[in-house]
Amino acid sequence: MKSQYFIKSVLFSLLFFLSAYNQNIEAVKSLSIIDCPTAATLERGSFLGSLQVYNDGGLLGYLEVGLTNRMMFGISYGGKNLIGSGQVDWNPLVAVNIRYRVIDEALSFPAIAVGYDGQGHGAYLDSLSRFEEKSKGIYVAASKSFNFLGTLAFHGGLNYSFERKDSDKDLNGFVGIEKSLNNELSIFAEYDLAMNDNTGKSIGQGKGYLNAALKWTFQKKLQIDFLWKNILSNNKFIDGSSREIRISYIEYF
């Protein structure tokens, strides 16, 4: 008990020191860790276009717009075999996502946002009416940044997906971290607990989804993400992890 109390005290003191070290650090601006959302939103009058390449010649496109400084809206669509040979297998619907930042980040308190995201990741499985990695559905996300040799940020949240035909309807959670290496390069990691993808007809194997990324940003407008996904091989249909690329561009009206 004493050792646990000591560890908690050290962690609390470290977080307090990092917060107090730089009270003017910019709030987190990354809209996603990798697949999991953060509490950041687009600025009013800005729009973001993204294109992600994934397994089996898959392409997934996003278009998101900052409606206010707190609220953003977007759509996404894609499918398999868009690159390579074979018949194109489109996703059944255009997915919608919306996010509202309820609380701004403060010195001792994280930013908090609520939202809905209907876009899952990987192939869409018609037999189970779900993506290989379920969409987040309704979620709440929290983000807190610190100044530690650049930017250090922690993220976490809860979500409830509406992809439930596999009989796994549990509430889910996710956590993540990002660290800048310089003004262009950052590394990211996230862990989706996949508590809603480990029973019934689920394709998960109880390990959760661990993803990592290296993000390269040019002039704060163009970003290339090199993604390493499903590191724990938590998928009955795919042997091993996957390497993916996402390109994003932000512009202003």
N, C-alpha and C positions, 0 to 999 in steps of 0.2 A: 504493500500500500504506500509506504514512504517513497519507494522508487517511482511509482506511478505519479505521485504528487509532485515529485521533483521534476520529472520529465514534462508534465503539463505546465509547471511554473516556468521552465526554461523556454518552452515553445511560446507561451504567452508573452514572455519578456522579449523574445526575438521578434515576434510580430509587432509588438508595441514600438520597439526600437526602429524597425524598418519603416513603420508609418511615420514616426516622429522625425526620422532622418531627413525626409524631404516632404514637406507639407504641400508643395506646389506641383507634385508629379501629375502628369496628364492622366486622366481616367482611361481605362482600357478602351481601345477602339477596334479590337478584333471582333468581328461579328460572330465568328465561330471558333471553337478550339480547333477541331478538325471537322467532325460531323455534328458535334454537340454545340448548342447555342451558348453564347455569353450574354451578359446584360447590356452590351453595347448596342447602339442603333446608328443608322446613317444620319448624317446631318440633313436638315431641311433643304430641299432643292438639289440634292445629290442623287445619283443613281449608280448602281453597281451591276455589271454584267459578268457572269462567270461561266466557264465551260470546263467540265470535269471528264476525264477519260478514265474508264474503269474496265473491269474484266469482260472478256468475250466481245471486244469491240464496242463496248458501251460508251455512250456520250450522254451527259446530263447538263442541261443549260439552265441558268438562273437569270432573272432580271428583277432587281429590287430597287425600291425608291424610298427616299426619306420624305415622308409627308410633313412631319414636324421634327423638331430636334429630339423628340422623345418617341416618335412613332414611325414605323417603317412597314412597308407592304411589298410582297413579291410573289412571283409565280415561277414555276420550274417545270421542265418536261424533258424527257429523254427516252432512251431505249437501248436494246442490245443489237449487236451486229451492224451498227451504223458504220463501223470501220471493219474492213475485211470482207469475207464472203458469207453467203447464206442470207436467208430472208431476214429482213429487219423486224425485230420484235419490239414494238412500241409499248411504252407504259400505258395503262388503260385510261388515265385521266391526267389533266394538267393539275399539278399540286399548287396549293396556296399556302403562303406563310405570312403571318402578321405578328408584330412585336411592339410592346409598349413598355418603356422604362418608367417604372413607378417611382423609384427612389434613386437620386443621383449619388455617386460615390462621394464619401466624406473621409476625413482623416481616420476615424475609428469605425467606419461602417461601410459595407460594400454597396455597390450599385445593385439594384434588384429590378428585373424585368419579367413580365409575363407575356405569353404568346401562344401561338398555334403554328405548327409546321406539319403539313401533310406529305412531305417528301421523304421517302425512305431511301436507302442506298443499296447498290447492287441490283441484281436482276429482280423483276417482279414475278412472283410465283402465283400463277392463276389459280392453282388448286387450293391454295391457302389464303388467297386474297390479301397478300402481304409482300413486302420487299424482303430480300435476304436480311437486311438490317432494318428493322421496323422504323417507320416515321416516329418522330417524337410526340406528335399529337399536341395536347395541351401541356404546357410546361411553365415552370418558374425557374429563373436562373439568377445566380448571384456572382458578382465579380469584384475582386479587390486587387489593386495594384500597389507595388512598393518600388522604392528606388534601391536597387542592390546591384551595383556594377552594370547599370542600365535599367531596363524595365523588367520586373518580376511580377507576374500576376497569377492569381489562383482563381479558379472557377468551379462552380458546382451547381447542381440543380436536381429537380424532381420532374418527372413527366409521366403522362398517361396516354398511351397510344390507343388508337381506335382500330388498329389491325389486330383483331382478336379471334379470327376464325380458327386459329390453332388451339383455342381453349385456354390460352395463357393470358389472363386479364389483369395481371398484377401491376401495381404501381412500380415505377422504375426510377433509378437514380444514376447520376453521372458526375464525375469530377475531372478536372484538368488543370494543367499548368502551362505557362508560356514564359520564355526567357529570351530577351534580346541579346545577340552577340555583338552587334554594332548597329549603325543606323540603317542597314539594309537587311541583315540576316537575323532570323529568330528561329528558335526551336520550340515545338509544341508537343504535348502528350496528353492523351485523354483516356479515361477508362469508363466505359459504359457498363454498368453492373449487369445489364440484360436480365433483370429479375422477371421481365415479362417475356422471356424467350428461353425458358429452361424446363418447362413441363408440357404435358399434353403432346400435341403434334409439332412442337417447336423444333426449329433446326439448330438452335443453340445447344451447347453441351455443358452448360453450367460454369463456364470459365469467364464469361463476360467478353466484351470487345475492347481490346487494348490497341490504340492507334498512336502513331507518332508522325511528325512532319517537320520538314525544314522549309521555311517560308522566306522568299527573296522578294523584296519590295523595291521598285524603281520610282523615284520621284513622288512617292506617296500616292501613286495612281495605278501603276501596273504591278501585279503581284503574281508570282509563280510559286505554287505549293508542290513540293515533292512529298508524297504521302506513302506511308508504310502502314497498311491496315490489317486488322485481324491477326495481330502478332501471336496471339495465343491459340490460333486455329480453332476458333469457336464456331465452326460451321460444318454440319454433316455433309454438305454437298460439295465443299471445296477443300482440297488438301493443301494446307499451308496458308501463308499470308499472301497479300497482294500488294503490288506497287502501282500507284496511280499518280496522275498529274492533274492539277487544277490551275487554270489561268483566270485571273480576275482583273477587271479594269473599272475604276471609279471616275466619274465625271460629274460636272455640275451644270445645271440648267442656266 
